[in-house]
Amino acid sequence: MAQAEATLPSVRYVSQRRRLWRTFTQNRAALVGLAMVAIIVFVAVAAPLLAPHDPLEQSVVNRLTPPSEGYPLGRDDYGRDILSRIIYGARAALLVGIISVAFGGLLGTAMGTVAGFRGGRVETTIMRVVDVMLAFPDLITGLLVAAVLGGGMTNLILAIGLTIAPRFARVAHGPTLSLKNKDFVEAARALGARDGRLLLVHIVPNVAGELLVLASLWTASAIRLEASLSFIGLGVQPPTPSWGQMIRDGTIHLTDVPLFSLAPGIALLLTVLAFNLLGDGLRDALDPKAQA
């Protein structure tokens, strides 16, 4: 008996979390995206230490000067250091992107799970509202909401969050329809669990993976929306540095100081790319086929 047990192959248990991390780290593009996001977050947090100059400091006599030793990217039309404004612009981009996705994700998840769980008129009403909002492109929806609310960072976060919410509602709605009739949910209901507990403890955790992927991908879209709305004057208001605002101000000086517009454009491109790569990596890691 002992000899038979000794010949049995050892089975190593690998936790779900470790399996997800192993799948994620095997994706080089995802690791690049994670590293880029980490660098961008570090730049935003450490902006006061990294920026060589005050991003709001103006100099009328040094307007639109080319790159120099003390100003690697030159100065803008108010004599402000372009590099410092790009570094501080990362703060606005991440702040708006992350908070708006958190707000829109929570609102949309609540809408989708409640609609799928309750059914009937509640589901019909909520999902028809979602369908109407999804009929418009995200930029148009954000533009309409921002135009109604006005400019400013707080209103911008609300506008982008309301634009994103229907996407989360649609993703959360489908799985909730199938999960609410599962045996473990029925067992919890039989033990006296209320609807709120069923949603928070048994439904939402089982759709969290899909929502996490959506959140990472829509953070990139939220940052892009922030830049787009700031470009047309409905986003972050001057003198707060914003990449979209800098791109707009620099378009009329492309021939004289091309970095005025190109440098924040490159920063925006790399940030959106970083979150997209991270989101793709999370999606692949959470794919059951990839874990097999």
C-alpha positions as CSV (number, residue, x, y, z in Angstrom):
1,M,0.0,0.0,0.0
2,A,2.8,2.4,1.0
3,Q,4.6,1.4,-2.2
4,A,1.5,2.2,-4.3
5,E,1.1,5.6,-2.6
6,A,4.8,6.3,-3.3
7,T,4.4,5.8,-7.0
8,L,1.4,8.1,-7.3
9,P,2.4,11.4,-9.0
10,S,2.3,14.4,-6.7
11,V,-0.4,16.9,-7.6
12,R,0.5,20.5,-7.0
13,Y,-2.4,22.8,-6.3
14,V,-2.1,26.2,-8.0
15,S,-4.4,28.9,-6.7
16,Q,-6.7,30.8,-9.0
17,R,-4.8,34.1,-8.2
18,R,-1.4,32.5,-9.0
19,R,-2.8,31.0,-12.2
20,L,-4.1,34.4,-13.3
21,W,-0.8,36.1,-12.5
22,R,1.2,33.5,-14.4
23,T,-1.1,33.9,-17.5
24,F,-0.7,37.7,-17.2
25,T,3.1,37.7,-16.9
26,Q,3.4,35.4,-20.0
27,N,1.9,38.3,-22.0
28,R,4.8,40.6,-22.8
29,A,2.6,43.3,-24.2
30,A,0.6,43.3,-20.9
31,L,3.8,43.6,-18.9
32,V,4.9,46.6,-21.1
33,G,1.5,48.2,-20.5
34,L,1.7,47.6,-16.7
35,A,5.2,49.1,-16.6
36,M,4.0,52.1,-18.6
37,V,1.0,52.7,-16.4
38,A,3.3,52.4,-13.3
39,I,5.6,55.1,-14.8
40,I,2.7,57.4,-15.7
41,V,1.2,57.1,-12.2
42,F,4.6,57.8,-10.7
43,V,5.1,60.9,-12.9
44,A,1.6,62.2,-11.9
45,V,2.2,61.6,-8.1
46,A,5.7,62.9,-8.1
47,A,5.0,65.9,-10.4
48,P,6.2,68.5,-7.9
49,L,9.5,66.7,-7.6
50,L,9.9,65.9,-11.3
51,A,8.7,69.2,-12.9
52,P,11.7,71.5,-13.4
53,H,9.6,74.7,-13.2
54,D,6.2,75.9,-11.9
55,P,3.7,75.0,-14.7
56,L,1.8,78.2,-14.1
57,E,4.8,80.6,-14.1
58,Q,4.6,83.0,-17.0
59,S,7.2,85.0,-18.8
60,V,6.0,87.5,-21.4
61,V,9.5,88.1,-22.8
62,N,10.1,84.4,-23.3
63,R,7.1,83.4,-25.3
64,L,7.3,80.5,-27.8
65,T,11.0,80.0,-27.3
66,P,12.6,76.8,-28.7
67,P,14.1,74.1,-26.5
68,S,17.0,75.1,-24.4
69,E,19.1,73.8,-21.6
70,G,16.7,74.8,-18.8
71,Y,13.6,74.2,-20.9
72,P,14.0,70.9,-22.9
73,L,10.7,71.3,-24.7
74,G,10.6,75.1,-25.0
75,R,8.0,77.5,-23.7
76,D,4.4,78.0,-24.7
77,D,2.6,81.2,-25.8
78,Y,2.5,82.5,-22.2
79,G,6.2,81.6,-21.5
80,R,5.4,78.6,-19.4
81,D,7.6,75.5,-19.4
82,I,6.0,72.9,-21.7
83,L,7.7,69.9,-20.0
84,S,6.4,71.0,-16.6
85,R,2.9,71.4,-17.9
86,I,3.0,67.9,-19.5
87,I,4.1,66.4,-16.3
88,Y,1.3,68.1,-14.3
89,G,-1.1,67.3,-17.1
90,A,-0.7,63.6,-16.3
91,R,-2.4,64.4,-13.0
92,A,-5.5,65.8,-14.6
93,A,-5.6,62.9,-17.1
94,L,-5.3,60.2,-14.5
95,L,-7.6,62.0,-12.0
96,V,-10.4,62.4,-14.5
97,G,-9.8,59.0,-16.1
98,I,-9.8,56.9,-12.9
99,I,-12.5,58.8,-10.9
100,S,-14.9,58.9,-13.9
101,V,-14.5,55.2,-14.6
102,A,-15.0,54.4,-10.9
103,F,-18.2,56.6,-10.8
104,G,-19.5,55.3,-14.2
105,G,-18.5,51.7,-13.3
106,L,-20.3,51.7,-9.9
107,L,-23.4,53.4,-11.4
108,G,-23.5,51.1,-14.5
109,T,-22.9,47.9,-12.5
110,A,-25.7,48.9,-10.1
111,M,-28.0,49.5,-13.1
112,G,-27.1,46.3,-14.9
113,T,-27.2,43.9,-11.9
114,V,-30.5,45.4,-10.5
115,A,-32.1,45.2,-13.9
116,G,-31.0,41.6,-14.4
117,F,-31.9,40.5,-10.9
118,R,-35.3,42.1,-10.5
119,G,-36.6,41.6,-14.1
120,G,-40.0,42.8,-15.1
121,R,-40.7,46.5,-15.5
122,V,-37.6,47.5,-13.6
123,E,-35.4,45.6,-16.1
124,T,-37.3,46.9,-19.1
125,T,-37.1,50.6,-18.0
126,I,-33.4,50.5,-17.0
127,M,-32.3,48.6,-20.1
128,R,-34.3,50.9,-22.5
129,V,-32.5,53.9,-21.0
130,V,-29.2,52.1,-21.5
131,D,-30.1,51.3,-25.1
132,V,-30.9,55.0,-25.8
133,M,-27.6,56.1,-24.3
134,L,-25.6,53.5,-26.2
135,A,-27.2,54.7,-29.5
136,F,-25.0,57.8,-29.3
137,P,-21.2,57.7,-29.8
138,D,-19.3,58.2,-26.5
139,L,-17.9,61.6,-27.6
140,I,-21.3,62.9,-28.6
141,T,-22.8,61.8,-25.2
142,G,-19.9,63.3,-23.3
143,L,-20.2,66.5,-25.3
144,L,-23.9,66.8,-24.6
145,V,-23.6,66.2,-20.9
146,A,-20.6,68.5,-20.6
147,A,-22.4,71.2,-22.5
148,V,-25.4,71.0,-20.0
149,L,-23.2,70.8,-16.9
150,G,-20.6,73.3,-18.0
151,G,-16.8,73.2,-17.9
152,G,-14.6,72.3,-14.9
153,M,-13.0,69.1,-13.6
154,T,-16.0,68.0,-11.4
155,N,-18.5,68.4,-14.2
156,L,-16.1,66.7,-16.6
157,I,-15.9,63.7,-14.3
158,L,-19.7,63.5,-14.1
159,A,-20.0,63.8,-17.9
160,I,-17.6,61.1,-18.7
161,G,-18.9,58.9,-15.9
162,L,-22.5,59.1,-17.2
163,T,-21.1,58.3,-20.7
164,I,-19.4,55.2,-19.5
165,A,-22.2,53.9,-17.2
166,P,-24.3,52.3,-19.9
167,R,-21.3,50.2,-21.1
168,F,-20.9,48.7,-17.6
169,A,-24.7,48.2,-17.3
170,R,-24.8,46.2,-20.5
171,V,-21.8,44.0,-19.5
172,A,-23.2,43.4,-15.9
173,H,-26.8,42.7,-17.1
174,G,-26.1,39.5,-19.1
175,P,-24.2,37.5,-16.5
176,T,-26.7,38.5,-13.8
177,L,-29.6,37.0,-15.8
178,S,-27.9,33.5,-15.7
179,L,-26.4,33.8,-12.2
180,K,-29.6,34.7,-10.4
181,N,-31.0,31.2,-11.0
182,K,-27.8,29.3,-10.0
183,D,-28.0,26.8,-7.2
184,F,-25.7,28.8,-4.9
185,V,-27.9,31.8,-5.2
186,E,-31.1,29.8,-4.5
187,A,-29.4,28.2,-1.5
188,A,-28.5,31.6,-0.1
189,R,-32.0,32.8,-0.7
190,A,-33.4,29.8,1.1
191,L,-31.2,30.6,4.1
192,G,-32.8,34.0,4.3
193,A,-30.4,36.2,2.4
194,R,-32.0,39.5,1.3
195,D,-31.8,40.8,-2.3
196,G,-29.1,43.3,-1.4
197,R,-26.8,40.6,0.1
198,L,-27.5,38.3,-2.9
199,L,-26.3,41.0,-5.3
200,L,-23.3,42.2,-3.3
201,V,-22.0,38.8,-2.1
202,H,-23.0,36.3,-4.8
203,I,-23.7,38.2,-8.0
204,V,-21.3,41.1,-8.3
205,P,-18.1,39.1,-7.4
206,N,-18.9,36.7,-10.2
207,V,-19.0,39.4,-12.8
208,A,-16.1,41.4,-11.3
209,G,-13.6,40.0,-13.7
210,E,-15.3,41.2,-16.8
211,L,-16.0,44.6,-15.2
212,L,-12.3,44.9,-14.2
213,V,-11.2,44.4,-17.9
214,L,-13.8,46.9,-19.0
215,A,-12.6,49.4,-16.4
216,S,-9.0,49.2,-17.6
217,L,-10.0,49.7,-21.2
218,W,-12.4,52.5,-20.5
219,T,-9.8,54.3,-18.4
220,A,-8.0,54.8,-21.7
221,S,-11.2,56.0,-23.4
222,A,-11.9,58.3,-20.4
223,I,-8.5,59.9,-20.7
224,R,-9.1,60.4,-24.4
225,L,-12.5,61.9,-23.8
226,E,-11.0,64.3,-21.2
227,A,-8.5,65.5,-23.8
228,S,-11.1,65.8,-26.5
229,L,-13.5,67.8,-24.3
230,S,-10.6,70.0,-23.0
231,F,-9.6,70.6,-26.6
232,I,-12.9,72.3,-27.3
233,G,-13.1,74.1,-24.0
234,L,-15.6,71.9,-22.1
235,G,-13.1,70.1,-20.0
236,V,-10.3,71.1,-17.6
237,Q,-10.3,74.9,-17.4
238,P,-7.1,77.1,-17.7
239,P,-4.7,77.6,-16.1
240,T,-4.8,74.0,-14.9
241,P,-2.5,72.0,-17.2
242,S,-4.4,69.6,-19.5
243,W,-3.0,67.7,-22.5
244,G,-6.1,68.4,-24.7
245,Q,-5.9,72.1,-23.9
246,M,-2.2,72.2,-24.7
247,I,-2.8,70.4,-28.0
248,R,-5.4,73.0,-28.9
249,D,-3.3,76.0,-27.9
250,G,-0.3,74.6,-29.9
251,T,-2.0,73.9,-33.2
252,I,-1.6,77.5,-34.4
253,H,2.1,77.4,-33.6
254,L,3.0,74.0,-35.2
255,T,5.4,75.6,-37.6
256,D,7.2,77.8,-35.0
257,V,7.1,75.5,-31.9
258,P,5.9,72.0,-33.0
259,L,6.6,70.5,-29.6
260,F,4.0,72.8,-28.0
261,S,1.3,70.5,-29.6
262,L,3.2,67.4,-30.5
263,A,4.7,66.6,-27.0
264,P,1.3,66.5,-25.1
265,G,-0.1,64.6,-28.0
266,I,2.6,61.9,-27.6
267,A,2.0,61.8,-23.9
268,L,-1.7,61.2,-24.5
269,L,-0.9,58.5,-27.1
270,L,1.4,56.6,-24.8
271,T,-1.0,56.8,-21.9
272,V,-4.0,55.5,-23.9
273,L,-1.8,52.8,-25.3
274,A,-0.6,51.8,-21.9
275,F,-4.1,51.3,-20.5
276,N,-5.2,49.4,-23.6
277,L,-2.2,47.0,-23.4
278,L,-3.0,46.5,-19.7
279,G,-6.7,45.9,-20.4
280,D,-5.9,43.4,-23.2
281,G,-3.6,41.5,-20.8
282,L,-6.2,41.4,-18.1
283,R,-8.8,40.1,-20.6
284,D,-6.5,37.3,-21.8
285,A,-5.6,36.4,-18.2
286,L,-9.3,36.1,-17.2
287,D,-10.2,34.1,-20.3
288,P,-10.9,30.5,-19.2
289,K,-9.4,29.2,-22.5
290,A,-6.1,30.9,-21.8
291,Q,-6.0,29.4,-18.3
292,A,-6.6,25.8,-19.6
